Amino acid sequence: MRSVLIYLFLALTAGCTTTKTQVVTQYKTQLIKPPAAYLLSCTQPYHSPPQTWGDAARRDPVWLMYFDLCASRIENLRRCYNYPEQCGTLPEGINEQ
């Protein structure tokens, strides 16, 4: 009787031992290197205040152009980090210095 119980116990436990599948997740770190032109600091066209109202009015379009260039660098950096496959080419208006 004792050997029958041992045999029955071994038969039941042998049927329950199955291998459990393991899922392994691997992560790949991707370094994004934007073009150097996007990493340059924005430059100021003038460092001294205008002398006359006319001089200030002539400077306004220049300031606006420099603000637009700086904003486009920031937008292009965002584009590079959000869509790395589009980051290899420079759009018009941005030149590497």
Disulfide bonds with the S-S distance in Angstrom:
Cys42-Cys70 1.78
Cys80-Cys87 2.05
